[in-house]
């Protein structure tokens, strides 16, 4: 069966200039949000796995440490994405370390026009993971430099200044795999639409109750351990990653998502996701050394595979190059591609690194 993965509030309303008042405002809104989610559950018996809130840019950036500490208690119930940081921000390394260390999320906007920018971002990521590799899971790179990107998926989620919106996402790889196996390609499309409509109904119910805008559902196929995106794509393609024909399978699933999106209001990526640390089958393939980081970058040409939760050996220049390659694909597709690269010093391909809630994740070669 499928689950509603998350309902995400995109909070673009201007906050009070007073930090304490701003926190009270956020807390009050989130309380109302939770109440309406509970109301929906009491009526229909369905609730999301996660509740999230995303901002356009980190509020109170000139005193970010105080603001992050102020919101610390909210992270026990809500996932908080502080939005987008320009790559040219002078204190980029310090900011992302502060955010990730306090269990919050953010993304870096990358223009992708030169090596200097890519090297700066790569150094910031290396510094972040040198404190703890698991912190790398909380910081993404938006390789299209798309400001105020509306997706329920972290860490690229943002908000549009002046607006409050809500979006939804699903966890349903095995549901779609079973549908494809039993009822073929058309059956998989029907299942995407059916699950999407349930997520849409929940989000619209909450949007109406809170008098905010419904942004849409992100139909992306995103895994969680045994709920494997890789398993679905290998079933559709008929081959294992990275054999010839796998990219064809990715395109087929993405085409099904595109067809399904015509029956729903959608937002965000709406493509297959292959985050290594979140997918048990991907972890197994990585352990076997069957693909490298460049293989995953190339898959970005047909889906939102990219480098997501990929642990690689420490190498500032090569990681910068991977970011530039991802940016090139994003520009060719005119679609945001999110990247989470976790460079770790002193490891070799095949080693395993503890990523906290994601467990041990194999290192892949660049």
C-alpha positions as CSV (number, residue, x, y, z in Angstrom):
1,X,0.0,0.0,0.0
2,X,1.0,3.6,-0.2
3,X,1.5,6.3,2.5
4,X,1.2,10.1,2.5
5,X,4.8,10.9,3.0
6,X,4.4,14.5,4.0
7,X,2.4,17.6,4.1
8,X,4.6,20.6,3.8
9,X,3.8,24.2,4.6
10,X,5.6,26.8,2.4
11,X,5.6,29.8,4.7
12,X,6.5,32.9,2.7
13,X,4.6,35.4,4.9
14,X,6.8,38.1,6.3
15,X,7.7,37.5,9.9
16,X,7.8,40.1,12.7
17,X,11.0,41.9,13.1
18,X,11.0,40.8,16.7
19,X,12.5,37.2,16.9
20,X,10.3,36.1,19.9
21,X,7.2,37.4,18.2
22,X,8.2,35.6,15.0
23,X,8.6,32.3,16.9
24,X,5.1,32.8,18.4
25,X,3.6,33.4,15.0
26,X,5.2,30.2,13.6
27,X,4.2,28.2,16.6
28,X,0.6,29.4,16.4
29,X,0.3,28.5,12.7
30,X,1.9,25.1,13.2
31,X,-0.5,24.3,16.0
32,X,-3.4,25.1,13.7
33,X,-1.8,23.1,11.0
34,X,-1.5,20.0,13.3
35,X,-5.1,20.4,14.5
36,X,-6.4,20.3,10.9
37,X,-4.3,17.3,10.1
38,X,-5.7,15.6,13.2
39,X,-9.2,16.6,12.1
40,X,-8.7,14.9,8.7
41,X,-7.3,11.8,10.3
42,X,-10.4,11.6,12.6
43,X,-12.7,11.8,9.6
44,X,-10.8,9.6,7.1
45,X,-8.3,7.6,9.1
46,X,-5.3,8.8,7.1
47,X,-2.4,11.0,8.3
48,X,0.9,12.0,6.8
49,X,4.2,10.4,8.1
50,X,5.8,13.9,8.4
51,X,4.7,17.5,9.0
52,X,7.1,20.0,7.5
53,X,7.5,23.8,7.2
54,X,9.8,25.5,4.7
55,X,10.8,29.2,4.5
56,X,12.0,31.1,1.4
57,X,15.3,32.1,2.9
58,X,16.8,31.7,6.4
59,X,15.0,34.3,8.6
60,X,17.1,36.6,10.8
61,X,20.2,35.7,8.8
62,X,22.2,38.3,10.6
63,X,21.6,36.5,13.9
64,X,20.9,33.0,12.5
65,X,22.3,31.2,15.6
66,X,19.8,32.8,17.9
67,X,16.9,32.1,15.6
68,X,17.8,28.5,15.1
69,X,18.1,28.0,18.9
70,X,14.8,29.6,19.3
71,X,13.1,27.1,17.0
72,X,15.0,24.1,18.5
73,X,12.0,22.7,20.4
74,X,9.8,22.7,17.3
75,X,12.1,20.1,15.5
76,X,10.7,17.4,17.8
77,X,7.4,17.4,15.9
78,X,8.1,19.3,12.6
79,X,10.8,19.1,10.0
80,X,12.1,22.7,9.4
81,X,13.7,23.8,6.2
82,X,15.1,27.3,6.5
83,X,15.1,27.8,2.7
84,X,17.8,28.9,0.3
85,X,21.3,30.3,0.7
86,X,23.1,32.0,-2.2
87,X,26.4,30.4,-3.0
88,X,28.1,33.8,-2.7
89,X,27.0,34.2,0.9
90,X,30.2,35.0,2.8
91,X,29.5,32.8,5.8
92,X,28.2,29.8,3.8
93,X,30.2,27.1,5.6
94,X,29.2,28.5,9.1
95,X,25.6,28.8,8.2
96,X,25.0,25.3,6.8
97,X,26.9,23.8,9.7
98,X,24.7,25.7,12.2
99,X,21.5,24.7,10.4
100,X,22.4,21.0,10.0
101,X,23.8,20.7,13.5
102,X,20.4,21.8,14.9
103,X,18.5,19.2,12.9
104,X,17.2,21.7,10.3
105,X,17.6,21.8,6.5
106,X,18.5,24.2,3.8
107,X,19.7,24.3,0.2
108,X,22.4,26.2,-1.6
109,X,21.5,28.0,-4.8
110,X,24.1,27.3,-7.5
111,X,24.4,29.2,-10.7
112,X,26.7,26.6,-12.2
113,X,28.6,29.1,-14.4
114,X,32.2,28.6,-13.2
115,X,34.6,26.5,-11.2
116,X,35.2,29.1,-8.5
117,X,31.6,28.8,-7.3
118,X,31.6,25.0,-7.5
119,X,34.9,24.9,-5.5
120,X,33.4,27.2,-2.9
121,X,30.3,25.0,-2.5
122,X,32.4,21.8,-2.5
123,X,34.7,23.2,0.3
124,X,31.6,24.1,2.4
125,X,30.2,20.6,2.0
126,X,33.6,19.0,2.9
127,X,33.8,21.2,6.0
128,X,30.3,20.3,7.0
129,X,30.8,16.5,6.7
130,X,34.2,16.7,8.5
131,X,32.2,17.5,11.6
132,X,29.9,14.5,11.1
133,X,29.0,12.8,7.8
134,X,25.3,12.6,8.7
135,X,25.0,16.4,8.6
136,X,25.4,16.2,4.9
137,X,21.9,14.7,4.6
138,X,20.4,18.1,5.7
139,X,22.0,20.3,3.1
140,X,21.2,20.1,-0.6
141,X,22.4,22.0,-3.7
142,X,19.9,23.4,-6.1
143,X,21.9,23.1,-9.3
144,X,19.5,25.2,-11.4
145,X,19.6,28.2,-9.0
146,X,15.8,28.1,-9.1
147,X,14.7,30.5,-6.4
148,X,11.6,29.8,-4.2
149,X,11.2,26.2,-5.5
150,X,8.0,24.7,-4.3
151,X,8.4,21.0,-3.5
152,X,7.5,19.1,-0.3
153,X,10.9,17.3,-0.6
154,X,13.8,18.4,1.6
155,X,16.2,20.0,1.5
156,X,15.3,21.9,-1.7
157,X,11.8,22.9,-0.3
158,X,11.3,26.7,-0.2
159,X,8.5,29.2,-0.3
160,X,7.3,32.2,-2.3
161,X,7.6,35.5,-0.4
162,X,4.2,36.8,0.5
163,X,2.4,33.5,0.2
164,X,1.5,30.6,2.5
165,X,1.0,27.3,0.6
166,X,0.8,23.6,1.2
167,X,2.0,20.6,-0.8
168,X,2.0,16.9,-0.4
169,X,4.1,13.8,-1.3
170,X,3.8,10.1,-1.3
171,X,5.7,6.9,-0.4
172,X,4.6,4.3,-2.9
173,X,7.4,2.5,-4.9
174,X,6.1,-1.0,-3.9
175,X,2.5,-0.1,-4.6
176,X,3.4,1.0,-8.1
177,X,5.6,-2.0,-8.6
178,X,2.8,-4.4,-7.7
179,X,0.4,-2.4,-9.9
180,X,2.8,-2.7,-12.8
181,X,3.4,-6.4,-12.2
182,X,-0.3,-7.2,-12.0
183,X,-1.9,-4.7,-14.4
184,X,0.9,-3.4,-16.7
185,X,1.9,0.1,-17.6
186,X,-1.6,1.5,-17.6
187,X,-2.3,-0.1,-14.3
188,X,0.7,1.7,-12.8
189,X,-0.6,5.0,-14.2
190,X,-4.0,4.4,-12.6
191,X,-2.4,3.7,-9.3
192,X,-0.3,6.9,-9.5
193,X,-3.5,8.9,-10.1
194,X,-5.4,7.1,-7.3
195,X,-2.7,7.7,-4.7
196,X,-2.2,11.2,-5.9
197,X,-5.8,12.1,-5.5
198,X,-5.8,10.9,-1.9
199,X,-2.8,13.1,-1.1
200,X,-4.4,16.0,-3.0
201,X,-7.7,15.6,-1.0
202,X,-5.8,15.7,2.3
203,X,-3.8,18.8,1.3
204,X,-6.8,20.6,-0.1
205,X,-8.8,19.9,3.1
206,X,-6.0,21.5,5.2
207,X,-5.5,24.3,2.8
208,X,-9.2,25.2,2.9
209,X,-9.4,25.0,6.7
210,X,-6.3,27.3,7.0
211,X,-7.3,29.6,4.2
212,X,-4.0,29.1,2.4
213,X,-3.2,28.1,-1.2
214,X,-2.9,24.5,-2.3
215,X,0.3,24.2,-4.3
216,X,-0.1,20.6,-5.5
217,X,1.2,17.1,-5.0
218,X,4.8,16.1,-6.0
219,X,4.2,12.7,-7.6
220,X,7.9,11.8,-7.4
221,X,8.7,8.1,-6.7
222,X,10.8,8.4,-3.5
223,X,12.1,5.4,-1.6
224,X,12.3,4.5,2.1
225,X,14.5,1.4,2.6
226,X,12.5,-1.6,1.6
227,X,10.1,0.7,-0.3
228,X,12.6,0.8,-3.2
229,X,12.5,3.1,-6.2
230,X,15.3,1.0,-7.7
231,X,13.1,-2.1,-7.4
232,X,10.3,-0.4,-9.3
233,X,12.6,0.9,-12.1
234,X,14.3,-2.5,-12.5
235,X,10.9,-4.2,-12.8
236,X,9.8,-1.7,-15.5
237,X,13.2,-1.7,-17.4
238,X,13.8,-5.5,-17.1
239,X,17.5,-4.9,-16.2
240,X,19.6,-4.2,-13.2
241,X,21.3,-0.9,-12.6
242,X,23.6,0.1,-14.3
243,X,23.1,-2.2,-17.3
244,X,22.0,-0.9,-20.7
245,X,18.3,-0.4,-20.7
246,X,18.0,1.0,-17.2
247,X,17.8,4.6,-18.3
248,X,14.9,3.5,-20.6
249,X,13.1,2.1,-17.5
250,X,13.6,5.4,-15.7
251,X,12.2,7.3,-18.7
252,X,9.2,5.0,-18.8
253,X,8.3,5.6,-15.1
254,X,8.8,9.3,-15.5
255,X,6.5,9.3,-18.5
256,X,3.9,7.6,-16.4
257,X,4.3,10.3,-13.8
258,X,3.9,13.0,-16.5
259,X,0.7,11.3,-17.9
260,X,-0.7,11.1,-14.3
261,X,0.1,14.7,-13.6
262,X,-2.6,15.8,-16.1
263,X,-5.3,14.5,-13.7
264,X,-3.9,16.4,-10.7
265,X,-2.4,19.7,-9.7
266,X,1.3,19.0,-9.3
267,X,4.3,20.9,-8.0
268,X,8.0,20.2,-7.5
269,X,10.0,17.4,-9.2
270,X,7.6,14.7,-10.3
271,X,10.3,12.3,-11.3
272,X,12.0,9.1,-9.9
273,X,14.4,9.7,-7.0
274,X,17.3,7.4,-6.3
275,X,18.8,8.6,-2.9
276,X,21.3,5.9,-2.1
277,X,21.0,6.1,1.7
278,X,17.2,5.8,1.6
279,X,16.9,2.8,-0.6
280,X,17.9,-0.7,0.6
281,X,18.4,-2.0,-3.0
282,X,20.5,0.9,-3.9
283,X,22.7,0.4,-0.9
284,X,23.2,-3.3,-1.9
285,X,24.2,-2.3,-5.4
286,X,26.5,0.3,-4.1
287,X,28.1,-2.2,-1.8
288,X,28.7,-4.4,-4.8
289,X,30.5,-1.6,-6.6
290,X,28.2,-1.7,-9.6
291,X,28.0,2.0,-10.2
292,X,29.9,5.2,-9.4
293,X,28.9,8.8,-8.9
294,X,29.4,9.7,-12.6
295,X,26.9,6.9,-13.5
296,X,24.3,8.5,-11.3
297,X,25.0,12.0,-12.7
298,X,24.4,10.7,-16.2
299,X,21.0,9.3,-15.2
300,X,20.0,12.9,-14.4
301,X,19.4,13.3,-18.1
302,X,16.3,11.1,-17.9
303,X,15.2,11.6,-14.3
304,X,15.8,13.1,-10.9
305,X,18.3,10.5,-10.0
306,X,21.3,12.7,-9.7
307,X,23.6,12.4,-6.7
308,X,21.3,12.1,-3.7
309,X,22.6,11.0,-0.3
310,X,25.7,9.7,-2.1
311,X,28.8,9.1,0.1
312,X,32.0,9.6,-1.8
313,X,35.7,9.9,-0.9
314,X,37.1,13.4,0.1
315,X,38.0,15.2,-3.1
316,X,37.2,18.9,-3.3
317,X,37.9,19.3,-7.1
318,X,36.1,16.2,-8.2
319,X,33.0,16.9,-6.1
320,X,33.0,20.5,-7.6
321,X,33.1,18.9,-11.0
322,X,30.2,16.6,-10.2
323,X,28.2,19.7,-9.1
324,X,29.0,21.4,-12.4
325,X,27.9,18.3,-14.4
326,X,24.6,18.2,-12.5
327,X,24.1,21.9,-13.2
328,X,24.7,21.3,-16.9
329,X,22.0,18.6,-16.9
330,X,19.6,20.9,-14.9
331,X,20.1,23.6,-17.5
332,X,19.6,21.3,-20.4
333,X,16.3,20.0,-18.9
334,X,15.3,23.4,-17.5
335,X,14.4,21.6,-14.3
336,X,15.8,21.9,-10.8
337,X,18.0,19.0,-9.8
338,X,18.8,18.5,-6.2
339,X,22.1,17.1,-5.1
340,X,23.3,15.8,-1.8
341,X,26.9,14.7,-1.9
342,X,28.5,13.5,1.3
343,X,32.3,13.6,1.0
344,X,34.2,11.8,3.7
345,X,37.9,11.8,4.4
346,X,39.8,8.6,4.8
347,X,37.3,6.2,3.2
348,X,37.5,4.0,0.1
349,X,34.7,2.8,-2.2
350,X,33.0,-0.1,-0.5
351,X,33.5,1.2,3.0
352,X,30.4,2.0,5.0
353,X,29.6,5.3,6.8
354,X,27.1,5.8,9.5
355,X,24.5,8.4,8.4
356,X,22.4,8.3,11.6
357,X,18.7,7.8,10.8
358,X,19.7,6.4,7.4
359,X,22.0,3.8,8.8
360,X,25.2,2.5,7.3
361,X,25.7,3.7,3.7
362,X,28.3,2.4,1.3
363,X,30.9,4.7,-0.2
364,X,30.9,4.9,-4.0
365,X,33.8,6.0,-6.2
366,X,33.6,9.3,-8.1
